[in-house]
């Protein structure tokens, strides 16, 4: 199952006209950690992937609104429309290629073009699963073997991909994988945040974007995926030498707390007593061991409030998780980069006009430099770019 999952991956991301990402093409790998200066577009890459994922769940309009409208996304003084696309490998076949083009119309937008295609014969045009041009919307009907307009109510401001019938197997498989993408921002650890409160005893295969299912997920792992739960505890022991184990005392009917036990102390610490850095590492370790990881997992600034010594462990956890999900991370931490390999790092740079470009670090001819310097030192001294 793992080898099959690893074969079905997203392979290429293209962006034209999104903020500073005016003309960007990025080949995707299992693990991509994006580095660069503030304002160069690291989080924008994650925003584009989220926009694509939301388009596949009929939440394109909400996503555009969350990003302050299409006109605020467009590259200033350059782009008249937004063009984004992503490809997915299909074992034994050519990749599925998806593209979406949005154009501003007044205060809103229209979908001016959308297609899902696949090359099946190099001498012929690509096979089209979806071909939409404005109001001319067509899907390939596998029963009638031709492109036909939809015979159902079609929402004009939502993507055709998000409305593909489930019986259309190939586009539906692409849609379901893309739509499962999940974006994790910095975890809120304020005193009344969800992660610090008792949680219901229910099946949970992910800890939640705000940690609202962290206790539930850990308890579920202990009961059903013991090896993964023990891997989380092993990571905690490596990170915190006094850590002993996690317990789950009930606090009310169907509600659990999490008790953090340390050697030498008779009483445990509870979630409201743990430091912000400890909570964030616990949440990240649980997330990266979760059986419910989606096809694409997006994480912004995972290093926030973590002690530098924890970043080596975090890199190992991400590397292992990337066998089960495609992991795309944005970071400012040079210490974190020390524990990564060039093939896992994407450097983002701005040109003289403020437009950004993305380059994999292993394409920068760093082999000779890496004999004498670590990757974070090459970032600090400018050899890696991303300054």
The 8 nearest C-alpha neighbors of each residue, nearest first, counted from 0:
[[1, 3, 2, 4, 5, 323, 6, 7],
 [2, 0, 4, 3, 5, 323, 322, 6],
 [1, 3, 5, 4, 0, 6, 322, 7],
 [2, 4, 0, 6, 1, 5, 7, 90],
 [5, 3, 1, 7, 6, 2, 0, 323],
 [4, 6, 2, 3, 7, 1, 8, 322],
 [7, 5, 3, 4, 8, 90, 2, 88],
 [8, 6, 88, 4, 5, 89, 90, 3],
 [9, 7, 88, 87, 6, 10, 5, 325],
 [8, 10, 87, 86, 88, 11, 27, 85],
 [9, 11, 27, 86, 87, 26, 8, 88],
 [12, 10, 26, 86, 27, 85, 25, 9],
 [11, 13, 85, 25, 24, 84, 26, 14],
 [14, 12, 24, 84, 83, 23, 85, 25],
 [15, 13, 83, 23, 22, 82, 24, 20],
 [16, 14, 22, 21, 82, 17, 81, 83],
 [15, 17, 21, 74, 81, 78, 73, 20],
 [18, 16, 73, 20, 72, 74, 21, 15],
 [17, 19, 74, 73, 72, 20, 16, 21],
 [20, 18, 354, 21, 355, 74, 17, 40],
 [21, 19, 17, 18, 355, 22, 23, 16],
 [20, 22, 16, 15, 19, 17, 74, 354],
 [21, 23, 15, 20, 14, 16, 24, 13],
 [24, 22, 14, 13, 20, 356, 15, 21],
 [23, 25, 13, 12, 14, 26, 22, 11],
 [24, 26, 12, 11, 27, 13, 23, 357],
 [27, 25, 11, 10, 12, 24, 28, 13],
 [26, 28, 10, 11, 25, 9, 12, 29],
 [27, 29, 30, 31, 26, 10, 325, 343],
 [28, 30, 325, 321, 326, 31, 322, 27],
 [31, 29, 326, 28, 343, 321, 327, 325],
 [32, 30, 327, 343, 344, 328, 33, 326],
 [31, 33, 328, 344, 329, 345, 327, 343],
 [34, 32, 345, 329, 328, 344, 346, 31],
 [35, 33, 346, 330, 347, 331, 345, 385],
 [36, 34, 385, 347, 386, 346, 39, 348],
 [35, 37, 386, 39, 385, 38, 34, 331],
 [38, 36, 39, 35, 40, 41, 331, 386],
 [37, 39, 40, 36, 41, 35, 19, 42],
 [38, 40, 37, 36, 355, 41, 349, 35],
 [39, 41, 43, 42, 38, 19, 44, 20],
 [42, 40, 43, 44, 329, 33, 39, 35],
 [41, 43, 45, 44, 40, 46, 329, 299],
 [42, 44, 40, 46, 45, 41, 47, 18],
 [45, 43, 47, 42, 46, 41, 40, 48],
 [44, 46, 42, 48, 43, 47, 49, 297],
 [45, 47, 43, 49, 44, 48, 50, 42],
 [48, 46, 50, 44, 49, 45, 43, 51],
 [47, 49, 51, 45, 50, 46, 52, 44],
 [48, 50, 52, 46, 47, 51, 53, 45],
 [49, 51, 47, 53, 48, 52, 62, 46],
 [52, 50, 54, 48, 49, 53, 47, 55],
 [53, 51, 178, 49, 177, 55, 54, 50],
 [54, 52, 58, 56, 50, 55, 59, 51],
 [53, 55, 59, 51, 52, 57, 56, 58],
 [54, 56, 161, 178, 53, 52, 174, 160],
 [55, 57, 161, 53, 58, 54, 178, 52],
 [58, 56, 161, 54, 157, 59, 55, 53],
 [59, 57, 53, 61, 56, 60, 54, 62],
 [58, 60, 54, 62, 53, 61, 57, 157],
 [59, 61, 63, 62, 58, 64, 156, 157],
 [62, 60, 64, 58, 59, 63, 65, 53],
 [61, 63, 65, 59, 64, 60, 50, 58],
 [64, 62, 68, 66, 60, 65, 61, 59],
 [63, 65, 68, 67, 61, 66, 62, 60],
 [66, 64, 62, 67, 63, 61, 68, 60],
 [65, 67, 63, 64, 68, 62, 72, 69],
 [68, 66, 64, 65, 71, 63, 69, 72],
 [69, 67, 64, 63, 71, 70, 66, 72],
 [68, 70, 72, 71, 63, 103, 73, 108],
 [69, 71, 72, 73, 68, 103, 106, 67],
 [70, 72, 69, 68, 73, 67, 66, 18],
 [73, 71, 69, 18, 70, 17, 74, 68],
 [72, 74, 17, 16, 18, 70, 71, 78],
 [73, 75, 18, 16, 78, 17, 77, 19],
 [74, 76, 77, 73, 78, 18, 19, 71],
 [75, 77, 74, 78, 79, 73, 16, 18],
 [78, 76, 75, 74, 79, 16, 21, 73],
 [77, 79, 16, 74, 80, 73, 76, 75],
 [80, 78, 77, 102, 81, 73, 103, 16],
 [81, 79, 102, 78, 101, 82, 16, 103],
 [80, 82, 16, 101, 100, 15, 17, 73],
 [83, 81, 100, 15, 99, 14, 101, 80],
 [84, 82, 14, 99, 13, 98, 15, 81],
 [83, 85, 98, 13, 97, 12, 99, 14],
 [84, 86, 12, 97, 11, 96, 13, 98],
 [87, 85, 96, 11, 10, 95, 9, 97],
 [88, 86, 9, 95, 94, 10, 8, 89],
 [87, 89, 94, 7, 8, 9, 10, 90],
 [88, 90, 92, 94, 7, 91, 93, 87],
 [91, 89, 92, 6, 88, 7, 93, 3],
 [90, 92, 89, 93, 88, 94, 6, 7],
 [93, 91, 89, 90, 94, 119, 88, 118],
 [92, 94, 118, 89, 117, 95, 119, 88],
 [95, 93, 88, 87, 89, 117, 96, 86],
 [94, 96, 117, 87, 86, 116, 88, 97],
 [97, 95, 86, 116, 115, 117, 85, 94],
 [96, 98, 115, 84, 85, 114, 86, 116],
 [99, 97, 84, 114, 113, 83, 85, 115],
 [98, 100, 113, 83, 82, 112, 84, 101],
 [101, 99, 82, 112, 81, 111, 110, 113],
 [102, 100, 110, 81, 111, 80, 109, 108],
 [101, 103, 80, 109, 108, 111, 110, 104],
 [104, 102, 108, 107, 69, 105, 70, 109],
 [105, 103, 108, 107, 106, 109, 102, 70],
 [104, 106, 107, 103, 108, 70, 109, 102],
 [105, 107, 104, 108, 103, 68, 70, 69],
 [108, 106, 104, 105, 103, 69, 68, 109],
 [109, 107, 103, 104, 102, 101, 69, 110],
 [108, 110, 102, 111, 101, 104, 103, 156],
 [109, 111, 101, 112, 100, 133, 102, 156],
 [110, 112, 133, 132, 100, 101, 109, 102],
 [113, 111, 132, 100, 131, 110, 133, 99],
 [114, 112, 99, 131, 98, 130, 100, 132],
 [115, 113, 130, 129, 98, 97, 131, 116],
 [114, 116, 97, 129, 128, 96, 127, 98],
 [115, 117, 127, 96, 126, 128, 95, 125],
 [118, 116, 95, 126, 125, 96, 94, 119],
 [117, 119, 125, 120, 126, 93, 121, 116],
 [118, 120, 117, 126, 121, 125, 93, 92],
 [119, 121, 122, 123, 118, 125, 124, 126],
 [122, 120, 123, 119, 118, 124, 125, 93],
 [121, 123, 120, 124, 119, 125, 118, 126],
 [122, 124, 120, 121, 125, 119, 118, 126],
 [123, 125, 126, 122, 118, 121, 120, 119],
 [126, 124, 118, 117, 116, 127, 123, 119],
 [125, 127, 117, 116, 118, 124, 119, 128],
 [128, 126, 116, 129, 115, 125, 130, 117],
 [127, 129, 139, 115, 116, 138, 126, 170],
 [130, 128, 138, 114, 115, 127, 137, 139],
 [131, 129, 114, 137, 113, 136, 127, 138],
 [132, 130, 136, 113, 112, 135, 137, 114],
 [133, 131, 112, 135, 111, 134, 136, 113],
 [132, 134, 111, 135, 112, 110, 131, 136],
 [133, 135, 136, 132, 131, 155, 111, 110],
 [134, 136, 132, 133, 131, 137, 148, 130],
 [137, 135, 131, 148, 134, 130, 132, 138],
 [136, 138, 148, 147, 130, 146, 131, 129],
 [139, 137, 129, 146, 147, 128, 140, 148],
 [138, 140, 146, 128, 145, 141, 147, 129],
 [139, 141, 144, 143, 142, 145, 146, 138],
 [142, 140, 144, 143, 139, 167, 145, 146],
 [143, 141, 140, 144, 145, 139, 167, 166],
 [142, 144, 140, 141, 145, 139, 146, 147],
 [145, 143, 141, 140, 142, 139, 146, 147],
 [146, 144, 139, 140, 143, 147, 141, 138],
 [145, 147, 139, 138, 137, 140, 148, 144],
 [146, 148, 137, 138, 139, 145, 149, 140],
 [147, 149, 137, 136, 138, 150, 146, 135],
 [150, 148, 151, 147, 137, 138, 153, 136],
 [149, 151, 148, 152, 153, 147, 137, 138],
 [152, 150, 149, 153, 148, 162, 164, 154],
 [151, 153, 154, 150, 149, 155, 162, 148],
 [152, 154, 151, 155, 149, 162, 159, 157],
 [155, 153, 157, 156, 152, 158, 162, 159],
 [154, 156, 157, 153, 158, 134, 110, 109],
 [157, 155, 154, 109, 60, 110, 158, 59],
 [158, 156, 57, 154, 155, 59, 159, 60],
 [157, 159, 160, 161, 54, 57, 156, 162],
 [158, 160, 162, 161, 163, 157, 129, 113],
 [161, 159, 158, 163, 162, 55, 174, 54],
 [160, 162, 55, 57, 56, 158, 159, 163],
 [163, 161, 159, 160, 164, 158, 57, 153],
 [162, 164, 160, 161, 159, 165, 171, 170],
 [165, 163, 166, 167, 162, 171, 168, 170],
 [164, 166, 167, 171, 163, 168, 170, 172],
 [165, 167, 168, 164, 171, 163, 169, 141],
 [168, 166, 165, 164, 171, 169, 170, 141],
 [167, 169, 171, 166, 170, 172, 165, 164],
 [168, 170, 172, 171, 167, 173, 128, 174],
 [171, 169, 173, 172, 168, 174, 167, 128],
 [170, 172, 174, 168, 173, 169, 165, 167],
 [173, 171, 169, 175, 174, 170, 168, 176],
 [172, 174, 170, 171, 176, 175, 177, 169],
 [175, 173, 171, 177, 172, 176, 55, 178],
 [174, 176, 178, 172, 177, 173, 171, 179],
 [177, 175, 173, 179, 178, 174, 294, 172],
 [176, 178, 52, 174, 179, 175, 180, 173],
 [177, 179, 52, 55, 175, 180, 176, 56],
 [178, 180, 176, 177, 293, 294, 175, 181],
 [181, 179, 295, 178, 293, 296, 177, 52],
 [180, 182, 296, 297, 179, 295, 183, 293],
 [183, 181, 297, 298, 296, 184, 180, 49],
 [184, 182, 298, 208, 297, 299, 181, 185],
 [185, 183, 299, 298, 186, 182, 300, 208],
 [184, 186, 300, 299, 187, 301, 183, 303],
 [187, 185, 209, 184, 188, 279, 210, 208],
 [186, 188, 189, 192, 185, 209, 194, 193],
 [189, 187, 192, 275, 186, 190, 194, 195],
 [188, 190, 192, 191, 187, 195, 275, 193],
 [191, 189, 192, 188, 271, 195, 196, 193],
 [192, 190, 189, 193, 195, 196, 188, 194],
 [191, 193, 189, 194, 190, 188, 195, 187],
 [194, 192, 211, 196, 195, 210, 209, 191],
 [193, 195, 210, 211, 192, 196, 209, 213],
 [196, 194, 270, 271, 193, 192, 191, 190],
 [195, 197, 193, 194, 198, 270, 192, 191],
 [198, 196, 256, 255, 254, 195, 199, 257],
 [197, 199, 255, 254, 214, 196, 215, 200],
 [200, 198, 254, 253, 201, 255, 215, 197],
 [199, 201, 253, 254, 215, 255, 198, 202],
 [202, 200, 199, 215, 203, 219, 253, 216],
 [201, 203, 219, 215, 204, 216, 200, 218],
 [204, 202, 216, 205, 215, 201, 219, 212],
 [203, 205, 291, 216, 290, 289, 202, 206],
 [204, 206, 207, 203, 291, 289, 216, 286],
 [207, 205, 213, 212, 210, 216, 286, 211],
 [208, 206, 210, 212, 211, 209, 205, 213],
 [207, 209, 183, 210, 206, 211, 184, 186],
 [210, 208, 211, 207, 186, 187, 193, 194],
 [209, 211, 194, 207, 213, 206, 212, 208],
 [210, 212, 193, 194, 209, 207, 213, 206],
 [213, 211, 206, 215, 207, 210, 214, 216],
 [212, 214, 206, 210, 216, 215, 211, 217],
 [215, 213, 217, 216, 212, 218, 257, 198],
 [214, 216, 212, 218, 213, 217, 200, 203],
 [217, 215, 203, 219, 213, 206, 214, 218],
 [216, 218, 220, 214, 219, 215, 213, 221],
 [219, 217, 221, 215, 220, 216, 214, 222],
 [218, 220, 216, 222, 217, 221, 202, 223],
 [221, 219, 224, 217, 223, 228, 218, 222],
 [220, 222, 225, 218, 228, 219, 223, 224],
 [221, 223, 219, 220, 224, 218, 225, 228],
 [222, 224, 220, 221, 225, 219, 218, 228],
 [225, 223, 220, 227, 226, 221, 222, 228],
 [224, 226, 221, 228, 227, 223, 220, 229],
 [227, 225, 229, 228, 224, 230, 221, 220],
 [228, 226, 230, 229, 225, 224, 288, 231],
 [227, 229, 225, 231, 221, 220, 230, 226],
 [228, 230, 232, 226, 231, 227, 233, 225],
 [229, 231, 227, 233, 228, 232, 226, 234],
 [232, 230, 234, 228, 229, 233, 284, 285],
 [231, 233, 235, 229, 234, 230, 236, 228],
 [232, 234, 230, 236, 235, 231, 229, 237],
 [235, 233, 237, 231, 232, 236, 238, 230],
 [234, 236, 232, 238, 233, 237, 239, 231],
 [237, 235, 233, 239, 242, 238, 240, 234],
 [236, 238, 234, 235, 239, 240, 233, 312],
 [239, 237, 235, 236, 309, 234, 240, 312],
 [238, 240, 236, 242, 241, 235, 237, 234],
 [241, 239, 236, 242, 237, 238, 235, 243],
 [240, 242, 261, 262, 239, 243, 236, 263],
 [243, 241, 261, 236, 239, 240, 260, 244],
 [244, 242, 261, 260, 262, 241, 236, 245],
 [245, 243, 260, 242, 259, 232, 246, 261],
 [246, 244, 259, 258, 260, 257, 247, 243],
 [245, 247, 258, 257, 248, 244, 259, 260],
 [246, 248, 257, 256, 255, 258, 249, 245],
 [247, 249, 256, 255, 246, 250, 257, 258],
 [250, 248, 255, 254, 251, 256, 247, 252],
 [249, 251, 255, 254, 256, 248, 252, 197],
 [252, 250, 254, 249, 253, 255, 197, 199],
 [251, 253, 254, 250, 249, 255, 199, 200],
 [252, 254, 200, 199, 251, 255, 249, 201],
 [255, 253, 199, 251, 200, 198, 252, 249],
 [256, 254, 249, 198, 197, 250, 248, 247],
 [255, 257, 197, 247, 248, 249, 250, 258],
 [256, 258, 247, 269, 246, 214, 270, 259],
 [257, 259, 269, 246, 267, 268, 245, 247],
 [260, 258, 268, 245, 267, 269, 244, 257],
 [261, 259, 267, 244, 243, 245, 258, 242],
 [260, 262, 242, 243, 241, 264, 263, 259],
 [263, 261, 241, 264, 243, 242, 260, 265],
 [262, 264, 261, 265, 241, 260, 266, 243],
 [265, 263, 266, 262, 261, 267, 260, 268],
 [266, 264, 263, 267, 262, 260, 261, 268],
 [265, 267, 264, 268, 260, 261, 259, 258],
 [268, 266, 260, 259, 258, 269, 265, 261],
 [267, 269, 259, 258, 272, 260, 273, 270],
 [268, 270, 258, 272, 271, 257, 259, 267],
 [269, 271, 195, 272, 273, 257, 268, 196],
 [270, 272, 195, 269, 273, 190, 196, 268],
 [273, 271, 269, 270, 268, 274, 195, 190],
 [274, 272, 270, 271, 277, 278, 275, 269],
 [275, 273, 277, 276, 278, 272, 271, 188],
 [274, 276, 278, 277, 188, 279, 273, 304],
 [275, 277, 304, 305, 279, 278, 274, 280],
 [278, 276, 274, 280, 279, 275, 281, 273],
 [279, 277, 281, 275, 276, 280, 282, 274],
 [278, 280, 282, 276, 281, 277, 283, 275],
 [279, 281, 283, 277, 282, 278, 284, 276],
 [282, 280, 278, 284, 279, 283, 285, 277],
 [281, 283, 279, 285, 280, 284, 286, 278],
 [284, 282, 286, 280, 285, 281, 287, 279],
 [283, 285, 281, 287, 286, 282, 231, 280],
 [286, 284, 282, 288, 283, 287, 289, 281],
 [287, 285, 283, 289, 288, 284, 206, 282],
 [286, 288, 284, 320, 285, 289, 283, 316],
 [289, 287, 285, 286, 227, 284, 290, 320],
 [288, 290, 286, 291, 287, 205, 292, 285],
 [291, 289, 292, 204, 288, 205, 224, 227],
 [292, 290, 204, 289, 205, 293, 203, 286],
 [293, 291, 290, 289, 324, 294, 205, 296],
 [292, 294, 295, 179, 180, 324, 296, 291],
 [293, 295, 324, 176, 180, 325, 179, 296],
 [296, 294, 180, 325, 293, 324, 326, 297],
 [295, 297, 326, 181, 180, 325, 293, 182],
 [296, 298, 182, 327, 328, 183, 181, 326],
 [299, 297, 183, 328, 182, 184, 327, 301],
 [298, 300, 329, 184, 328, 301, 183, 185],
 [299, 301, 330, 302, 329, 303, 185, 298],
 [302, 300, 303, 299, 298, 185, 330, 328],
 [301, 303, 300, 305, 304, 332, 310, 330],
 [302, 304, 305, 301, 300, 185, 276, 279],
 [305, 303, 276, 302, 306, 275, 279, 277],
 [306, 304, 276, 302, 303, 307, 309, 280],
 [305, 307, 308, 309, 304, 276, 310, 302],
 [308, 306, 309, 310, 305, 334, 335, 311],
 [307, 309, 306, 310, 311, 238, 312, 305],
 [310, 308, 307, 312, 311, 306, 238, 313],
 [309, 311, 313, 312, 335, 308, 307, 314],
 [310, 312, 314, 313, 338, 309, 308, 315],
 [313, 311, 315, 310, 309, 314, 316, 234],
 [312, 314, 310, 316, 311, 315, 317, 309],
 [313, 315, 317, 311, 312, 316, 310, 318],
 [314, 316, 318, 312, 313, 317, 319, 311],
 [317, 315, 313, 319, 314, 318, 320, 312],
 [318, 316, 320, 314, 319, 315, 321, 313],
 [317, 319, 315, 321, 316, 320, 314, 30],
 [318, 320, 316, 317, 321, 322, 315, 323],
 [321, 319, 317, 322, 287, 323, 318, 316],
 [322, 320, 324, 318, 323, 29, 325, 319],
 [321, 323, 320, 319, 324, 5, 29, 318],
 [324, 322, 321, 320, 1, 5, 4, 325],
 [325, 323, 321, 294, 295, 326, 322, 293],
 [326, 324, 29, 295, 321, 296, 30, 294],
 [325, 327, 30, 296, 321, 324, 297, 295],
 [328, 326, 31, 297, 32, 30, 296, 298],
 [327, 329, 32, 298, 299, 297, 33, 31],
 [328, 330, 33, 299, 300, 41, 32, 34],
 [331, 329, 300, 332, 34, 33, 328, 299],
 [332, 330, 34, 333, 35, 300, 329, 36],
 [331, 333, 335, 334, 330, 336, 302, 34],
 [332, 334, 375, 336, 335, 331, 337, 378],
 [335, 333, 337, 332, 336, 375, 307, 310],
 [336, 334, 332, 337, 333, 310, 338, 311],
 [335, 337, 333, 339, 338, 375, 334, 374],
 [338, 336, 375, 334, 374, 335, 339, 373],
 [337, 339, 336, 311, 335, 314, 340, 310],
 [340, 338, 336, 337, 343, 314, 341, 344],
 [339, 341, 343, 342, 344, 338, 374, 336],
 [342, 340, 361, 360, 343, 344, 339, 359],
 [341, 343, 361, 340, 344, 360, 359, 345],
 [344, 342, 31, 341, 340, 30, 32, 339],
 [345, 343, 32, 341, 360, 31, 342, 359],
 [344, 346, 359, 33, 358, 360, 32, 34],
 [347, 345, 385, 34, 358, 357, 33, 35],
 [346, 348, 357, 385, 35, 356, 34, 355],
 [349, 347, 385, 355, 356, 35, 346, 384],
 [348, 350, 355, 354, 353, 39, 356, 351],
 [351, 349, 353, 352, 354, 355, 348, 356],
 [350, 352, 353, 349, 354, 355, 348, 356],
 [353, 351, 350, 354, 349, 355, 19, 21],
 [354, 352, 349, 350, 351, 355, 19, 39],
 [355, 353, 19, 349, 350, 352, 20, 21],
 [356, 354, 349, 348, 20, 19, 39, 350],
 [355, 357, 348, 347, 23, 349, 358, 354],
 [356, 358, 347, 346, 345, 348, 25, 355],
 [359, 357, 346, 345, 360, 347, 356, 362],
 [358, 360, 345, 361, 362, 344, 346, 342],
 [361, 359, 341, 362, 363, 344, 345, 358],
 [360, 362, 341, 342, 363, 359, 364, 365],
 [361, 363, 360, 359, 364, 358, 365, 342],
 [362, 364, 360, 361, 365, 359, 383, 358],
 [365, 363, 362, 366, 361, 367, 360, 368],
 [364, 366, 368, 363, 367, 369, 361, 360],
 [367, 365, 369, 368, 364, 370, 361, 363],
 [368, 366, 369, 370, 365, 371, 364, 372],
 [367, 369, 365, 370, 366, 371, 372, 377],
 [370, 368, 372, 366, 371, 367, 373, 365],
 [371, 369, 368, 367, 372, 366, 373, 365],
 [372, 370, 369, 368, 373, 367, 366, 376],
 [373, 371, 369, 376, 368, 370, 377, 374],
 [372, 374, 376, 375, 369, 337, 377, 371],
 [373, 375, 377, 337, 376, 336, 378, 372],
 [376, 374, 337, 378, 333, 336, 377, 373],
 [377, 375, 379, 373, 378, 374, 372, 380],
 [378, 376, 382, 374, 380, 375, 379, 383],
 [377, 379, 383, 375, 381, 376, 380, 382],
 [378, 380, 376, 377, 381, 375, 333, 382],
 [379, 381, 377, 378, 382, 376, 383, 384],
 [380, 382, 384, 378, 383, 379, 377, 386],
 [383, 381, 377, 384, 380, 378, 379, 365],
 [382, 384, 378, 381, 377, 385, 360, 346],
 [385, 383, 381, 386, 382, 378, 346, 348],
 [384, 386, 35, 348, 347, 346, 36, 34],
 [385, 36, 384, 35, 381, 348, 378, 379]]
